[in-house]
Amino acid sequence: MDSVEQLNCLKVKISNVSMEQLPELLYQLLETGESHHIVLLSLWDLLRARQNNEYRTYVQSAALVIPISKSIVGGIRFLTGKTVHRLMPFEFFIKTLTALEERGKSVYLLGAHLKSLKTTERNLKHTFPRLRIVGRCTGDFKKNDEPTILTAIRKAGPSLLLVAKGVPGNERWLARNKTNLGPGIHIWCSDLFEVFAERKRRPGKKTFERGLEWIGYTITNPLRIFRIFPYLYYKILLLYYKLFRRG
């Protein structure tokens, strides 16, 4: 998008988008009548994009790649001297759904288990009464059912397709089926449905702003402590690019 500054961090595309810009950018994407996807990029996603060709293509072809890790913002500042906006995922989705509701747009929900999905749908209808939910499907569908689900999504023609945990391959499912989903905006939303269903807590705003959300994630999953090694690798890469690959 011409109106968005596109930077890169270790050769991975990053979009500099503020929360205030977001509604108008969403409207612009929808007006094209084409298929677009938006990526909320964590540090681990950035490193994965450097190693996995399929995921890298998915990220690089996104309409917007929005950083959600403080380490990415710091890395870009270290390499270029520029400051990019970092958006909190939950606030991003609230802003997105609010913007779509204001224009009478629609959403399709795909992923999670039935109980969480039903609760998510109910809470969304209560919070965003003018946002049309044109379909939902759990993520634990069988491979043979996939063509039927893709057809249902195309026929529903949602302005926004939210894909959450539970679908086969997670984000890779969205990447592999991009051309089969029809026009609109498609976003991988990870555990958002679990948050809307009140089955999982989200980090507080102050915790996020300080870049400390990893502490809560590590408490719930102690194995995340080993992410210290890819984090150190990232720091080494930044120094290497700063010293030897600046051009």
C-alpha positions, 0 to 999 in steps of 0.5 A: 500500500502506497500510503504505508511506510514499508521497512525491513528487519533482517530482510523481513518486511515490516509495515509502519502503521499506527492504530489511528491509520488502521481503519482507513487502511482496512477500508482501502483494502476492502475497496479493491475487491481482492484477497488480502491478508494481514500478519501480526508479526512476533520476533519468533515469526520473524526468525521463522520467516528467515528459515521457512520459505513457505512462511516467508512468502506468506509474510512478504506477500501480506498487505500489512505486516504489523510488529507486535514484539518490542524486540522487532521495534528495537531491531529496526531502530538499531539498524535504521534509526527509525521508530515503527509502531508496535500494536497490541494484538487485542487492541488491534482486533478491537479496532479492526472489528469496530471499524468494520462494524461502523461500515456494516461489514461482516466477519467469518469465524474459523477455528477453536473448539465448538464451545469456545467458538459459540461463546466467541460468537455470542460475545462478539454479537453483544459487543459489536451488534452491527457487525454481521457474523456470516458463518463459523466453523470449528478448526477440528474439521477433517481433510475431506471437509476442507473443500466444503468449508472453503466453498462456504467461506467464498459464498458467505463473502465475509469482509474479514475472515478470522482464523484461529488455532485448531485448523490444520497447520495453523497459519500455514492453512491460511497461507496455502488456501489464500487463493481459495478464500475469495476477496476480503481480509484474512487474518490469523488470530492465534488464541483470540477466540479463547480470549473472547470466550474468556478461557484465556487471559490476555497480557495487560496493556502496561505489561505489553508496553514494557515488553514483558508479556513473555513472562506470563507466557513462560509461567504457563509454558516453562519450556518457553524459557529456551527461547532465550537462545533464538533471542540471542541469535537475533541480537547477533544477527542485528549486530552482523547486519549493522556492521557488514550488511548495512547497504 
